[in-house]
Structures are given as C-alpha cells and as structure tokens.
Amino acid sequence: MRKILFILLFLPMLLLESCSKDDDLAQVEISLEISGVAKSGNNLYTIQGEDVSVDKIEVTSLTDQNAIIQRVVFSLDGFPLPINIENPFTTSFSTEDLRVGPHNLGMSGVVLQLDKTLTDVYVRVPIIIVESEADLPEDATEIGTVIVTP
C-alpha cells in the first residue's frame, strides 16, 4: 500500500517536468563593436598588417526581461582566439601573417534571460583582408570602429 501511495505522490512531479518550457529561447539582439576595420555595404575590410579587435559585445533584450551573455569564445577561420574571460569579452588579432582574401570571425556564447531557456548563440562575421588601402572599395568607411548587428 505504501508503494502505491509513494508512486501516486511522485506522479504529478513527472507530469510537471514534462511540461517545462524547453523551447522558450531567449529573445535578444547581439551586436559586436569591432575596431581596425572598414565597412562597405554588408562587408568588413581590413588592411593586411592591421590589428583587428572586438572591443565589446552588447546583448539587448527584445522583451522586458534582462539578458546577459556568458561562456564567450572567439575564433578566426575555426581556430580559437585568446579572450578576456570577464565582461566585456574582448579579443584581438594581427592580420600580418594572414592571407589576403575572405576570413570568418566567429563568436559563440550562452545567453541567459529570466524565465527563458539557456540559449546557445553563434555569430559569424566575414572580414576581407586586402593588401593596401588602395584595394579597399571606393565606398568603404575609414579604418576604425564598426558596430555589427548580424
């Protein structure tokens, strides 16, 4: 009799667990502040030999609940980059030894938002390296700081 009572007591807990909101992902917009680049259209450019750095990651909640990002990792063409492990998460790299052409700067992390499921995010920012300033597109901005919102 006790076994049946024990099972009946824990049965509602199993039902509650199956009704969790695992698909209620964080609703945020992520932007990266990148310096050492120029922007032309949707493309970022830098000159070979320049240093490129991510100065700040901004997470903006699209709801009335606050949101933060943690466990951030940066990569360049799939290879990990050194990172400041505290907020603001920053990284930088030199383009001196990189080939001219397109490269991919990646950022991954976990977004935490109140009453939402932990959400993994991945941002990929294409950066094109050119040999000299003369190779930049005519409509490119000056080399400086650009805010990218993928």
N, C-alpha and C positions, 0 to 999 in steps of 0.2 A: 504494500500500500504506500509506503514511504517513497519507493522508487517512482511510482506513478505521480505522486504529488510533486516530487522533485522535478520530474520531466515537465509537468504542467506549469511549474513556476518559471522554468527557463525557456519554454517555447515562445512566449512573447518577445524575449530578447533576441531570439534568432530572427523573428519576423522584422523587428526594428532594424537589425543590422542589414537585412536585405533591402531595406528601403532608403539606404543612405544616398546622398546626392553626389555620387562619384563623377557625374558628367557636368556638374556645375562649375565650370572652369572660371578662372579669374578673368575679369574684363578690364583690360588695361591697354594703354598705348605706350610703346617704348621708343625712346629717342636716344641717339648717341651723339655726343659732341666730339668731333674728330678734327684734329689740327694737323697742319702740314699738307693739306690737300686743296685742290681747286675743284669747283663744280661746274659742269656743263651739261645741261639737261638733267637726266637722271644718273649721270656717271660722275664718279670722283676720279680725279687725276692727281698724280704727284710726279715730281721730277726725280730721276734716279740719283741717289745720294742724299736725298732729304730724309729727315726723321718724321715718321707719322705716329701720332699718339691719339688714344682715346682718352679724353680728359674727364668725361662724365657720362653716366648712364642715368637717364631720367625715366621714371615709371609714373605714368599719370593714370589714375583710376578713372574708368568710364562710368562708375557708379558712385554712390555716396560713401562707399567703404574704402578705407585707406589700403594701399598696396605697397609692398617692398619687393626687392629682388635680392636673392642670396645665391651662394654657390656659383659665382660667375667664373667662367673660363673663356679665355680668348684664344683664337687660333688664326694662323695665316696659312692658307692653302692646306689646311688639315693638320698643321703642326702646331703644338701648343706654344703660346707666348707667355713670358713672365707677367705676373699680375700683382697688383696691390690687393691683398685679400680683405681689406676693410673698405667700407663705403666712404668715399666714392671709388668704385672699382676702376682702376686705370691701367693702361699698358702702353708701351711704345716700342717701335722697332725701326731699324735703319733700312733703307731701300738700296744701300750702296752695293750689296752683293746679290741683289735680286735681278732677275732677267727683266728686260723691257717687255711690256705686254700686260695682259689682264691677270689679276690675282684676287683671291677671295679672303676678306677679313671676316671671321666668324665670331659670334658671341653666343654663349649658351648660359642658362641660369634657371633658377626656380623662382617663380613669382608666388608670393604669399599674400592673400587677400582675405579679410574677415568674412566668414561664412561661405568660403569658396574652397574648392579642392586645390591642393598644391598643383601648380601648372608649370610644366617644363616649357621653356621658350628657346628658340634658336633664331638668331638674326644673321643674315649673310649680307655683307656689303662689298660689292665689286669695286676694286680700286685698279686703275690702269696706270702703269708706270711708263713714263716717256723719257727719252734721253735728255732733252733740254727744254727750256721754257718756250722755244720756238715751235716745239712739237705739240704744245697744248692747243686745243681748239680755240678758234677766234673768240667765241662767246664765253669762254671759261672765266670764272672769277679769279681774283688774285689768290696765290697760295696763302692759306690762312686757316681759320676755323670755320667748320661747316657743321650744321646740325642735321642729322639724318634721321628721318622717321620712316622706317620700312613699312 
